[in-house]
């Protein structure tokens, strides 16, 4: 498993970063990080687009889901059948977001390991480079000439937390309203708790991680979050235009 990860995740990312460092002005590793982050996100774009469309569709059928939860609150098996039938009728794959998140894990880990390794060195290991990838002649760990990527950046960490908070606000489904008797189900309470944690706790946690690791990792998170926000807004606009034409 370790060799598979090294051959199909770590080494391709390592070589891509080396090639980008050779291509960008001054061998700026920060510019290379921005470029490789955008490349990875563009490769994952089809899956992420499917996940976003699923989230939009889920918002649309939320009133129907709530009605089913109320109608079949005492019959869990029938509730599951009706829910899956509703998903099928609306051509929704409820696991699309899960698959996208799952696929990102090895890529994020690979990026983290590569960036952690290379920001501790000033050169690339020729033994890890493909035959067609040259060792960068110049490697600069000073992003744009003033930000040390090997150090910590409270500014970038703060931007990570803010952009993650903004992204969370975009993707989190509305919290289910209470029924007429004021009672909520366990699923609704759990969904509300997860929503609050995703919106407030996770951005702070990610900001802390971005700070304690390095400015290089923080820069990756900033670019990735900004890409996610832009992608979410773009797909929503496309979805609205498609619905407007119908």
Kinemage of the C-alpha trace (Angstrom):
@kinemage 1
@onewidth
@group {chain A} dominant
@subgroup {mainchain}
@vectorlist {calphas} color= white
{ca unk a 1} P 0.000 0.000 0.000
{ca unk a 2} L 2.839 2.379 0.868
{ca unk a 3} L 4.547 1.691 -2.463
{ca unk a 4} L 1.301 2.307 -4.363
{ca unk a 5} L 0.859 5.636 -2.590
{ca unk a 6} L 4.478 6.580 -3.336
{ca unk a 7} L 4.313 5.595 -7.024
{ca unk a 8} L 0.871 6.912 -7.910
{ca unk a 9} L 0.420 9.884 -5.575
{ca unk a 10} L 3.616 11.160 -3.948
{ca unk a 11} L 6.038 10.828 -6.874
{ca unk a 12} L 3.719 12.373 -9.520
{ca unk a 13} L 3.048 15.351 -7.233
{ca unk a 14} L 6.763 15.630 -6.415
{ca unk a 15} L 7.713 15.671 -10.088
{ca unk a 16} L 4.951 18.107 -11.007
{ca unk a 17} L 6.150 20.488 -8.306
{ca unk a 18} L 9.753 20.180 -9.538
{ca unk a 19} L 8.706 20.916 -13.127
{ca unk a 20} L 6.661 23.912 -12.016
{ca unk a 21} L 9.486 25.310 -9.876
{ca unk a 22} L 11.703 25.153 -12.973
{ca unk a 23} L 9.047 26.959 -15.023
{ca unk a 24} L 8.001 29.815 -12.694
{ca unk a 25} L 10.051 33.020 -12.357
{ca unk a 26} L 12.891 32.789 -9.845
{ca unk a 27} L 12.056 29.208 -8.930
{ca unk a 28} L 9.389 30.563 -6.559
{ca unk a 29} L 8.019 27.538 -4.692
{ca unk a 30} L 4.979 29.599 -3.629
{ca unk a 31} L 3.961 30.207 -7.247
{ca unk a 32} L 4.536 26.513 -7.952
{ca unk a 33} L 2.272 25.596 -5.009
{ca unk a 34} L -0.488 27.817 -6.406
{ca unk a 35} L -0.089 26.233 -9.841
{ca unk a 36} L -0.073 22.633 -8.578
{ca unk a 37} L -3.100 23.299 -6.353
{ca unk a 38} L -5.043 24.618 -9.348
{ca unk a 39} L -3.933 21.650 -11.482
{ca unk a 40} L -5.098 19.140 -8.850
{ca unk a 41} L -8.433 20.921 -8.400
{ca unk a 42} L -8.996 21.058 -12.168
{ca unk a 43} L -8.309 17.321 -12.425
{ca unk a 44} L -10.870 16.706 -9.663
{ca unk a 45} L -13.301 19.220 -11.174
{ca unk a 46} L -15.709 16.667 -12.747
{ca unk a 47} L -16.189 14.921 -9.403
{ca unk a 48} L -16.476 18.152 -7.452
{ca unk a 49} L -19.026 19.475 -9.958
{ca unk a 50} L -21.123 16.351 -9.459
{ca unk a 51} L -20.901 16.822 -5.679
{ca unk a 52} L -22.020 20.468 -5.936
{ca unk a 53} L -24.967 19.578 -8.195
{ca unk a 54} L -25.969 16.933 -5.658
{ca unk a 55} L -25.919 19.528 -2.865
{ca unk a 56} L -28.068 21.908 -4.945
{ca unk a 57} L -30.547 19.126 -5.709
{ca unk a 58} L -30.645 18.131 -2.031
{ca unk a 59} L -31.620 21.683 -1.109
{ca unk a 60} L -34.443 21.509 -3.613
{ca unk a 61} L -35.978 18.335 -2.177
{ca unk a 62} L -35.390 19.209 1.497
{ca unk a 63} L -39.110 20.019 2.088
{ca unk a 64} L -40.042 16.598 0.641
{ca unk a 65} L -37.442 14.875 2.802
{ca unk a 66} L -38.794 16.618 5.890
{ca unk a 67} L -42.311 15.521 4.985
{ca unk a 68} L -41.145 11.914 4.653
{ca unk a 69} L -39.356 12.061 8.022
{ca unk a 70} L -42.569 13.227 9.665
{ca unk a 71} L -44.822 10.780 7.804
{ca unk a 72} L -42.669 7.711 8.445
{ca unk a 73} L -41.051 8.664 11.747
{ca unk a 74} L -42.158 5.356 13.297
{ca unk a 75} L -41.206 3.179 10.320
{ca unk a 76} L -37.489 3.484 9.613
{ca unk a 77} L -37.422 0.844 6.868
{ca unk a 78} L -40.227 2.496 4.893
{ca unk a 79} L -38.594 5.903 5.429
{ca unk a 80} L -35.352 4.555 3.934
{ca unk a 81} L -37.192 3.089 0.934
{ca unk a 82} L -39.168 6.273 0.279
{ca unk a 83} L -36.045 8.411 0.660
{ca unk a 84} L -34.053 6.324 -1.820
{ca unk a 85} L -37.023 6.388 -4.229
{ca unk a 86} L -37.103 10.195 -3.951
{ca unk a 87} L -33.389 10.339 -4.732
{ca unk a 88} L -33.898 8.060 -7.757
{ca unk a 89} L -36.849 10.077 -9.087
{ca unk a 90} L -34.768 13.275 -8.873
{ca unk a 91} L -31.613 11.587 -10.268
{ca unk a 92} L -29.642 12.332 -7.104
{ca unk a 93} L -26.615 10.322 -6.030
{ca unk a 94} L -26.440 10.980 -2.262
{ca unk a 95} L -22.904 9.535 -2.162
{ca unk a 96} L -21.413 11.934 -4.736
{ca unk a 97} L -20.044 14.308 -2.082
{ca unk a 98} L -18.681 11.385 -0.067
{ca unk a 99} L -16.791 9.966 -3.067
{ca unk a 100} L -15.314 13.393 -3.835
{ca unk a 101} L -14.100 13.853 -0.239
{ca unk a 102} L -12.739 10.295 -0.142
{ca unk a 103} L -10.793 10.775 -3.372
{ca unk a 104} L -9.254 14.004 -2.090
{ca unk a 105} L -7.681 12.399 0.993
{ca unk a 106} L -4.679 10.697 -0.684
{ca unk a 107} L -4.086 13.770 -2.869
{ca unk a 108} L -4.132 16.135 0.125
{ca unk a 109} L -1.845 13.820 2.105
{ca unk a 110} L 0.515 13.566 -0.874
{ca unk a 111} L 0.604 17.335 -1.303
{ca unk a 112} L 1.210 17.791 2.414
{ca unk a 113} L 4.116 15.310 2.470
{ca unk a 114} L 5.710 16.799 -0.656
{ca unk a 115} L 5.376 20.376 0.547
{ca unk a 116} L 6.605 19.468 4.026
{ca unk a 117} L 9.644 17.685 2.586
{ca unk a 118} L 10.557 20.325 0.027
{ca unk a 119} L 10.138 23.348 2.263
{ca unk a 120} L 12.782 21.851 4.534
{ca unk a 121} L 15.271 21.569 1.684
{ca unk a 122} L 16.658 23.856 -0.983
{ca unk a 123} L 16.870 21.259 -3.750
{ca unk a 124} L 14.972 18.305 -5.188
{ca unk a 125} L 16.171 14.702 -4.916
{ca unk a 126} L 17.200 13.528 -8.428
{ca unk a 127} L 16.460 9.930 -7.404
{ca unk a 128} L 12.750 10.782 -7.116
{ca unk a 129} L 12.522 12.664 -10.402
{ca unk a 130} L 11.401 11.090 -13.667
{ca unk a 131} L 13.973 10.954 -16.459
{ca unk a 132} L 12.238 13.765 -18.349
{ca unk a 133} L 12.065 16.108 -15.336
{ca unk a 134} L 15.150 18.199 -14.704
{ca unk a 135} L 16.352 19.204 -11.258
{ca unk a 136} L 15.387 22.887 -10.784
{ca unk a 137} L 18.459 25.084 -11.031
{ca unk a 138} L 17.089 27.606 -8.561
{ca unk a 139} L 14.654 27.046 -5.699
{ca unk a 140} L 13.315 29.999 -3.715
{ca unk a 141} L 11.339 29.412 -0.535
{ca unk a 142} L 10.556 33.134 -0.239
{ca unk a 143} L 7.108 33.524 -1.792
{ca unk a 144} L 7.089 36.701 -3.919
{ca unk a 145} L 10.356 37.628 -2.256
{ca unk a 146} L 9.000 38.357 1.233
{ca unk a 147} L 7.070 35.407 2.738
{ca unk a 148} L 9.183 32.549 4.128
{ca unk a 149} L 7.289 29.362 3.243
{ca unk a 150} L 9.228 27.355 5.822
{ca unk a 151} L 7.967 29.552 8.661
{ca unk a 152} L 4.530 30.180 10.117
{ca unk a 153} L 2.143 32.850 8.884
{ca unk a 154} L -0.664 34.059 11.124
{ca unk a 155} L -2.014 36.128 8.222
{ca unk a 156} L -2.323 33.167 5.861
{ca unk a 157} L -3.733 31.009 8.663
{ca unk a 158} L -6.378 33.677 9.303
{ca unk a 159} L -7.256 33.786 5.595
{ca unk a 160} L -7.553 29.981 5.628
{ca unk a 161} L -10.073 30.154 8.499
{ca unk a 162} L -12.080 32.964 6.868
{ca unk a 163} L -12.243 31.357 3.417
{ca unk a 164} L -13.179 27.998 4.931
{ca unk a 165} L -15.963 29.682 6.918
{ca unk a 166} L -17.289 31.366 3.756
{ca unk a 167} L -17.162 28.077 1.861
{ca unk a 168} L -18.933 26.240 4.685
{ca unk a 169} L -21.746 28.803 4.603
{ca unk a 170} L -22.191 28.117 0.907
{ca unk a 171} L -22.343 24.325 1.060
{ca unk a 172} L -24.170 23.578 4.322
{ca unk a 173} L -27.808 22.701 3.874
{ca unk a 174} L -30.377 24.821 5.765
{ca unk a 175} L -31.048 23.586 9.298
{ca unk a 176} L -34.383 21.735 9.429
{ca unk a 177} L -37.132 23.766 11.048
{ca unk a 178} L -38.859 22.479 14.149
{ca unk a 179} L -42.207 20.776 13.735
{ca unk a 180} L -45.431 22.298 15.053
{ca unk a 181} L -45.025 20.539 18.422
{ca unk a 182} L -41.501 21.934 18.753
{ca unk a 183} L -39.891 18.489 18.714
{ca unk a 184} L -37.015 17.379 16.521
{ca unk a 185} L -35.794 13.927 15.593
{ca unk a 186} L -32.361 12.557 16.408
{ca unk a 187} L -31.392 12.919 12.730
{ca unk a 188} L -32.409 16.583 12.736
{ca unk a 189} L -30.516 17.277 15.965
{ca unk a 190} L -27.464 15.489 14.570
{ca unk a 191} L -27.673 17.430 11.293
{ca unk a 192} L -27.910 20.712 13.204
{ca unk a 193} L -24.905 19.797 15.371
{ca unk a 194} L -22.823 18.818 12.331
{ca unk a 195} L -23.864 22.024 10.562
{ca unk a 196} L -22.674 24.177 13.457
{ca unk a 197} L -19.367 22.309 13.694
{ca unk a 198} L -18.746 22.559 9.947
{ca unk a 199} L -19.563 26.262 9.949
{ca unk a 200} L -17.659 27.391 13.054
{ca unk a 201} L -15.401 24.658 14.497
{ca unk a 202} L -13.833 23.286 11.312
{ca unk a 203} L -12.660 26.689 9.944
{ca unk a 204} L -10.927 27.429 13.261
{ca unk a 205} L -9.381 23.946 13.333
{ca unk a 206} L -8.152 24.272 9.748
{ca unk a 207} L -6.724 27.704 10.525
{ca unk a 208} L -4.799 26.268 13.475
{ca unk a 209} L -3.462 23.416 11.316
{ca unk a 210} L -2.408 25.926 8.649
{ca unk a 211} L -0.536 27.939 11.272
{ca unk a 212} L 1.267 25.124 13.120
{ca unk a 213} L 2.436 23.377 9.910
{ca unk a 214} L 3.959 26.010 7.628
{ca unk a 215} L 3.138 28.934 5.370
{ca unk a 216} L 3.469 26.545 2.405
{ca unk a 217} L 0.593 24.386 3.638
{ca unk a 218} L -1.421 27.496 4.531
{ca unk a 219} L -0.937 28.821 0.990
{ca unk a 220} L -2.236 25.536 -0.413
{ca unk a 221} L -5.368 25.746 1.766
{ca unk a 222} L -6.001 29.380 0.788
{ca unk a 223} L -5.816 28.645 -2.936
{ca unk a 224} L -7.894 25.476 -2.572
{ca unk a 225} L -10.600 27.287 -0.565
{ca unk a 226} L -10.776 30.182 -3.020
{ca unk a 227} L -11.063 27.702 -5.897
{ca unk a 228} L -13.859 25.863 -4.049
{ca unk a 229} L -15.776 29.091 -3.426
{ca unk a 230} L -15.446 30.194 -7.052
{ca unk a 231} L -16.413 26.763 -8.299
{ca unk a 232} L -19.474 26.598 -6.035
{ca unk a 233} L -20.724 30.001 -7.210
{ca unk a 234} L -20.040 29.185 -10.880
{ca unk a 235} L -21.894 25.852 -10.759
{ca unk a 236} L -24.832 27.477 -8.971
{ca unk a 237} L -25.040 30.140 -11.683
{ca unk a 238} L -24.918 27.459 -14.380
{ca unk a 239} L -27.654 25.533 -12.587
{ca unk a 240} L -29.860 28.627 -12.366
{ca unk a 241} L -29.391 29.344 -16.082
{ca unk a 242} L -30.260 25.739 -16.964
{ca unk a 243} L -33.441 25.903 -14.876
{ca unk a 244} L -34.335 29.279 -16.395
{ca unk a 245} L -34.243 27.782 -19.896
{ca unk a 246} L -36.636 24.974 -18.977
